[in-house]
């Protein structure tokens, strides 16, 4: 195969997404009399498969950004914890947290909206590592020894942990 044919094939290959090395390699290309169409068909299938994989990855990334189908926990208005998880949360957060006085008129219960005067904090990484479902939540510690687990999106109490 002469160099002008190679150059033409390389340009066509680049436009179709096939590597220049594969297009220009004498071992993968036959003379024009015995062109290996299977090689080109396989390259096109590989490219098509790669395109589908890339599109699926992009679609998955968009879903993950929206918090959909990502496998990551999403904050909800209610979270169920085992007694062991409750103990872990209490042990970690009660050491770190500043106890706040509940604003007047606020009764801590699951589903209650947290008043603006109550400061919330993201669940600490150490706690979220031990109890992964709490990763997207916030918390507040009240002076009456209650830890409120809060959905940061709508500021509602999702769980209450008492000593």
Backbone torsions as a table, in degrees:
resi	resn	phi	psi	omega
1	UNK	NA	130.6	-177.7
2	UNK	-81.1	167.9	-172.9
3	UNK	-67.2	-31.1	179.5
4	UNK	-68.8	-35.6	175.5
5	UNK	-66.2	-41.4	178.3
6	UNK	-60.2	-44.6	-179.6
7	UNK	-62.9	-42.5	178.6
8	UNK	-63.4	-46.0	179.0
9	UNK	-63.7	-38.4	178.5
10	UNK	-63.6	-41.3	179.0
11	UNK	-65.3	-43.0	177.8
12	UNK	-63.5	-42.6	-179.8
13	UNK	-62.2	-42.9	178.9
14	UNK	-62.0	-43.0	179.8
15	UNK	-65.9	-30.6	-180.0
16	UNK	-93.6	-2.9	175.1
17	UNK	93.3	9.5	178.6
18	UNK	-90.1	142.3	-176.2
19	UNK	-64.7	147.2	178.9
20	UNK	-63.7	-38.5	-179.3
21	UNK	-61.1	-43.0	179.1
22	UNK	-67.8	-38.2	-178.7
23	UNK	-71.4	-34.4	-175.2
24	UNK	-92.3	-11.7	-175.8
25	UNK	-72.3	125.8	179.6
26	UNK	-66.1	-28.5	-178.4
27	UNK	-70.6	-28.6	-179.3
28	UNK	-95.8	-16.3	-179.6
29	UNK	-108.0	141.6	175.4
30	UNK	-104.7	169.0	175.9
31	UNK	-64.9	167.7	-177.1
32	UNK	-61.3	-21.3	178.3
33	UNK	-72.6	-36.9	-175.5
34	UNK	-122.7	47.3	-178.3
35	UNK	-58.1	133.9	-179.2
36	UNK	-89.0	90.2	-179.0
37	UNK	-66.9	-26.8	178.3
38	UNK	-60.9	-38.2	179.1
39	UNK	-60.3	-46.3	-179.2
40	UNK	-67.2	-38.8	178.7
41	UNK	-63.8	-42.4	179.2
42	UNK	-64.3	-41.7	178.8
43	UNK	-62.2	-41.0	179.3
44	UNK	-65.8	-40.7	177.7
45	UNK	-62.9	-43.3	179.7
46	UNK	-61.3	-44.3	179.4
47	UNK	-62.8	-45.2	179.5
48	UNK	-60.3	-42.7	178.8
49	UNK	-64.4	-41.7	179.0
50	UNK	-64.3	-39.5	178.3
51	UNK	-62.1	-44.1	179.9
52	UNK	-62.7	-41.8	178.9
53	UNK	-63.0	-44.0	179.8
54	UNK	-63.8	-40.7	179.1
55	UNK	-65.6	-39.9	178.5
56	UNK	-64.7	-39.7	179.0
57	UNK	-64.4	-42.7	179.3
58	UNK	-63.9	-44.3	178.9
59	UNK	-62.3	-41.6	179.1
60	UNK	-64.5	-40.7	179.1
61	UNK	-63.4	-39.4	178.0
62	UNK	-64.8	-40.6	178.5
63	UNK	-63.9	-41.9	-179.3
64	UNK	-63.5	-38.1	179.6
65	UNK	-61.5	-35.1	-179.4
66	UNK	-84.7	-4.1	-180.0
67	UNK	81.4	17.9	-178.0
68	UNK	-104.1	134.8	173.8
69	UNK	53.4	28.1	-177.0
70	UNK	-92.6	-15.0	-176.5
71	UNK	82.9	-7.9	178.3
72	UNK	-86.0	148.0	178.7
73	UNK	-65.8	145.0	178.3
74	UNK	-119.9	134.7	179.9
75	UNK	-64.2	135.6	178.3
76	UNK	-127.8	178.2	-178.8
77	UNK	-84.0	-2.2	175.9
78	UNK	-151.5	136.0	177.5
79	UNK	-132.0	134.4	-179.4
80	UNK	-102.0	126.4	179.2
81	UNK	-118.7	146.8	174.4
82	UNK	-78.0	166.6	179.1
83	UNK	-63.9	-34.0	177.5
84	UNK	-65.2	-43.3	178.6
85	UNK	-64.0	-39.4	177.7
86	UNK	-60.3	-43.6	178.9
87	UNK	-62.5	-42.8	179.0
88	UNK	-61.5	-44.9	179.7
89	UNK	-62.5	-46.9	-179.9
90	UNK	-59.4	-46.9	-177.6
91	UNK	-59.7	-44.9	-177.5
92	UNK	-73.5	-49.9	-171.9
93	UNK	-77.1	-37.0	-177.2
94	UNK	-63.5	-26.3	177.5
95	UNK	-73.8	-38.8	-174.3
96	UNK	-86.4	-36.5	-166.9
97	UNK	-77.1	144.3	170.9
98	UNK	-86.7	130.7	-179.6
99	UNK	-78.8	129.2	-179.4
100	UNK	-111.6	148.1	174.7
101	UNK	-79.4	131.9	178.4
102	UNK	-65.2	134.9	177.2
103	UNK	-58.0	147.4	-178.8
104	UNK	-60.2	140.1	179.8
105	UNK	86.6	-6.2	-179.5
106	UNK	-94.8	125.1	175.3
107	UNK	-112.5	119.5	-178.7
108	UNK	-73.4	113.6	174.1
109	UNK	-152.6	153.0	179.8
110	UNK	-58.8	130.3	-179.2
111	UNK	96.6	-14.5	-180.0
112	UNK	-72.0	143.4	175.4
113	UNK	-78.9	134.9	-179.6
114	UNK	-78.5	127.6	179.7
115	UNK	-67.7	155.9	-178.1
116	UNK	-61.0	-27.2	-178.1
117	UNK	-74.2	-8.9	-178.8
118	UNK	-98.7	119.4	-178.2
119	UNK	-80.4	132.3	176.7
120	UNK	-114.3	154.9	-178.2
121	UNK	-133.2	150.6	174.9
122	UNK	-62.8	145.4	177.0
123	UNK	-59.9	132.4	-178.8
124	UNK	-58.8	149.8	-179.3
125	UNK	-57.9	-41.2	-179.5
126	UNK	-61.3	-39.4	178.6
127	UNK	-70.5	-43.6	-179.7
128	UNK	-65.2	-27.5	176.2
129	UNK	-70.3	-39.7	179.7
130	UNK	-76.0	-35.2	-178.7
131	UNK	-128.9	80.5	-173.4
132	UNK	-55.9	-29.2	-178.4
133	UNK	-67.1	-13.9	179.0
134	UNK	-89.8	-3.5	-177.0
135	UNK	-51.6	-44.0	-177.2
136	UNK	-83.1	-1.2	-174.5
137	UNK	-92.5	165.9	170.6
138	UNK	-113.5	172.8	177.8
139	UNK	-143.7	163.2	170.8
140	UNK	-143.8	143.1	178.7
141	UNK	-112.4	125.4	-179.3
142	UNK	-96.2	156.3	-179.6
143	UNK	-62.5	-23.5	-180.0
144	UNK	-86.0	27.4	177.0
145	UNK	58.9	46.5	173.4
146	UNK	-122.8	133.5	172.9
147	UNK	-104.4	123.1	177.9
148	UNK	-97.4	126.1	173.4
149	UNK	-95.3	124.2	-168.1
150	UNK	-123.4	135.6	172.7
151	UNK	-75.7	113.6	-175.5
152	UNK	-68.9	-19.3	-178.3
153	UNK	-70.8	-44.0	-178.1
154	UNK	-118.5	5.4	177.1
155	UNK	57.4	39.1	177.1
156	UNK	-107.6	146.1	179.1
157	UNK	-71.7	123.2	-179.7
158	UNK	-99.8	-22.5	-179.3
159	UNK	-163.2	151.6	175.8
160	UNK	-125.6	129.6	178.2
161	UNK	-115.1	122.8	-178.1
162	UNK	-111.0	143.7	-179.0
163	UNK	-56.0	NA	NA
